[in-house]
Amino acid sequence: MADRFYINCPLAVGPVVLQGAEAHHLTHVLRARAGDQVILFNGDGHEYLAEVISVDRRGVELQVRKRNSPAREVGHQLIVAAPVPKGDRAQFLVEKLTELGVTRYVPLRTRRSVVHPHEAKLERFERYVIEASKQCGRNVLMAIEPIADWEEFCQRGNMPAERWLAEVGAKSVPGARGRDLVVAVGPEGGFVEEELQLAALHGWKSISLGPRILRVETAALVAAVRAMGYLTAVT
């Protein structure tokens, strides 16, 4: 596969100019020259085979030759809601959720959560999504939502009807194949009893991720893998 570059503009067959950090990487790291081929994507679900025409200080002029639409998405909405872990673990979480095919990540504020990211940090999360998408071949960017209070989030009416909540000691629930899905994990101290009761009132089903207490990012990834397995299983 040719090197992939993200560009935040509409794409079609024809000329386009790559600028900023992506152009710098292409010209100064990869030493691109006229005639080299790259793949561009902008999150619209397609990727665009392009040829380098010229390189100068203003950017890289390319000619888009072809649009491709590889099937790399799960085909259903998969939302993962979880508190933000500390330090570099947050970047790890966002990158791996992107690689797994999650469609939306919602940072949660719960009674026991510690990290409550501000807008600038959420913007960094979006950059992590782009970098992970470049690496794994996704052409639809995982959305990053603003931080949400659990009390408000768990009652939203515009979410999938199939709602899973990871809880230590819970019994497993049947998979909802062929349906959109939202799965939530709590902080390392877990949801408090009032949060669990509120979730139950609004249709959340408790699921188990195993007998051990997991870190936030581990629990979120295990939950995402389990959900992805149900969404993609052939029945």
C-alpha positions in Angstrom: 0.0 0.0 0.0 1.2 3.5 -0.8 1.8 6.0 2.0 -1.5 7.5 3.2 -2.1 11.2 4.0 -5.0 13.0 5.5 -6.4 16.2 3.9 -9.3 18.2 5.2 -11.0 19.2 2.1 -13.4 17.6 -0.6 -11.6 15.2 -2.9 -12.3 14.1 -6.5 -10.3 13.2 -9.6 -8.3 16.2 -10.5 -5.7 18.5 -9.0 -5.3 19.1 -5.2 -2.6 20.7 -3.0 -1.4 19.1 0.2 -0.1 21.6 2.8 0.9 21.8 6.4 2.3 18.9 8.5 1.2 16.3 6.0 3.1 18.0 3.1 6.1 18.4 5.4 6.1 14.7 6.1 5.8 13.8 2.5 8.6 16.1 1.3 11.1 16.2 4.1 10.7 12.7 5.6 9.7 10.6 2.6 11.6 12.8 0.1 8.7 12.7 -2.4 9.5 13.5 -6.0 7.3 14.1 -9.1 5.8 10.8 -10.2 5.5 9.2 -6.8 2.1 7.8 -5.8 0.3 8.3 -2.5 -3.1 7.7 -1.1 -5.2 10.6 0.2 -8.2 10.4 2.5 -10.5 12.9 4.1 -12.9 10.8 6.2 -15.6 10.5 3.6 -15.3 6.7 3.4 -13.2 6.7 0.2 -9.5 6.8 -0.5 -7.9 8.6 -3.5 -4.9 7.4 -5.5 -2.8 10.5 -6.3 0.4 11.3 -8.1 2.9 13.9 -7.0 3.2 16.6 -9.7 5.5 19.1 -8.1 6.9 20.0 -4.7 7.7 23.6 -3.5 7.5 25.7 -0.3 3.8 26.2 -0.7 3.0 22.5 -0.5 2.8 19.4 -2.7 0.7 19.6 -5.9 -0.9 16.3 -6.7 -3.2 14.9 -9.3 -5.9 12.5 -8.0 -6.1 9.7 -10.5 -8.7 7.3 -9.0 -11.2 6.9 -6.2 -11.4 3.6 -4.4 -14.0 2.5 -1.7 -12.5 -0.5 0.2 -14.9 -2.1 2.7 -13.1 -1.5 6.1 -15.9 -0.4 8.3 -18.1 -2.7 10.5 -21.3 -1.6 8.9 -23.0 -0.7 12.2 -22.7 2.1 14.7 -20.4 1.1 17.6 -20.1 3.7 20.3 -17.7 3.3 23.2 -18.1 5.5 26.3 -15.3 5.4 28.9 -13.5 7.8 31.3 -10.2 9.1 30.0 -7.2 7.3 31.6 -4.2 9.1 32.9 -1.2 10.2 30.8 -0.1 8.4 27.6 -2.7 5.7 28.3 -5.3 8.1 26.8 -3.5 8.3 23.5 -3.2 4.5 23.5 -6.9 4.1 24.1 -7.9 6.5 21.3 -5.5 4.9 18.8 -6.6 1.3 19.5 -10.3 2.2 19.4 -9.7 3.7 16.0 -7.9 0.6 14.8 -10.7 -1.7 16.0 -13.3 0.2 14.0 -15.2 2.0 16.7 -17.4 4.7 15.2 -17.6 7.1 18.2 -15.7 7.6 21.5 -17.4 9.4 24.3 -15.2 10.5 27.2 -17.2 10.0 30.4 -17.3 12.0 33.6 -18.4 9.7 36.4 -18.5 9.9 40.2 -15.1 8.2 40.5 -13.4 9.3 37.3 -10.3 11.4 37.6 -9.3 12.9 34.2 -11.7 15.4 32.7 -10.2 16.6 29.4 -10.6 20.1 28.2 -11.2 21.2 24.6 -7.5 21.4 23.7 -6.9 17.8 24.8 -9.9 16.6 22.8 -8.4 18.2 19.7 -5.3 16.2 20.3 -7.5 13.1 20.4 -8.7 14.0 17.0 -5.1 14.0 15.7 -4.5 10.6 17.3 -7.5 9.4 15.3 -6.1 10.7 12.1 -2.7 9.1 12.7 -4.2 5.8 13.6 -6.4 5.9 10.6 -3.4 6.5 8.3 -1.8 3.5 9.8 -4.7 1.0 9.8 -6.4 2.0 6.5 -9.6 3.4 7.8 -11.3 6.0 5.6 -14.0 7.0 8.1 -12.7 8.9 11.1 -13.8 7.8 14.5 -15.7 10.7 16.0 -14.6 12.2 19.4 -17.5 13.6 21.4 -17.2 16.3 24.1 -17.0 14.9 27.6 -20.3 13.7 28.9 -21.7 13.3 32.5 -22.8 9.7 33.0 -26.2 10.8 34.4 -26.9 12.6 31.2 -25.3 10.2 28.8 -27.0 7.1 29.9 -30.4 8.6 29.4 -29.9 9.9 25.9 -32.7 9.0 23.5 -30.7 9.2 20.3 -28.4 6.3 21.1 -28.7 2.7 19.9 -31.4 0.6 21.7 -28.8 -2.1 22.4 -26.8 -0.7 25.4 -24.1 -2.7 27.3 -22.5 -1.7 30.5 -19.4 -3.5 31.7 -19.6 -4.5 35.3 -17.4 -6.8 37.4 -19.4 -9.9 38.4 -22.1 -9.3 35.8 -23.6 -12.2 33.8 -23.1 -12.1 30.1 -25.9 -11.1 27.8 -26.8 -12.5 24.3 -25.3 -10.6 21.4 -27.5 -8.3 19.4 -26.3 -9.2 15.9 -27.0 -6.8 13.1 -27.9 -3.9 15.4 -26.1 -0.7 16.3 -24.5 -0.9 19.8 -23.2 1.3 22.6 -21.0 0.0 25.3 -19.8 1.8 28.4 -17.1 1.1 31.0 -16.6 2.9 34.3 -13.4 4.2 36.0 -11.0 1.8 37.7 -13.1 2.1 40.9 -16.2 1.2 38.9 -19.6 2.9 38.7 -21.2 3.7 42.0 -24.5 2.0 42.9 -26.6 5.0 42.0 -25.0 5.1 38.5 -25.7 1.4 38.0 -29.3 1.8 39.1 -29.8 4.7 36.7 -28.4 2.7 33.9 -30.7 -0.2 34.5 -33.7 2.1 34.5 -32.7 3.2 31.0 -32.2 -0.1 29.3 -28.5 -0.8 29.9 -27.6 -4.5 30.1 -24.7 -5.5 32.4 -22.0 -7.6 30.8 -18.9 -9.2 32.2 -15.4 -8.7 30.8 -14.0 -11.4 33.0 -13.2 -12.0 36.7 -10.4 -9.5 37.0 -10.5 -5.7 37.6 -9.2 -4.0 34.4 -7.7 -0.6 33.8 -10.0 1.8 32.0 -8.2 1.5 28.6 -8.0 -2.3 28.9 -11.7 -2.6 29.8 -12.7 -0.3 26.9 -10.7 -2.2 24.4 -12.0 -5.6 25.6 -15.5 -4.3 25.5 -15.0 -3.0 22.0 -13.6 -6.3 20.8 -16.5 -8.2 22.3 -19.0 -5.8 20.7 -17.3 -6.0 17.4 -17.4 -9.8 17.5 -21.2 -9.7 17.9 -21.7 -7.1 15.2 -19.7 -8.9 12.6 -20.7 -12.5 13.4 -22.5 -14.4 10.7 -25.8 -15.7 11.8 
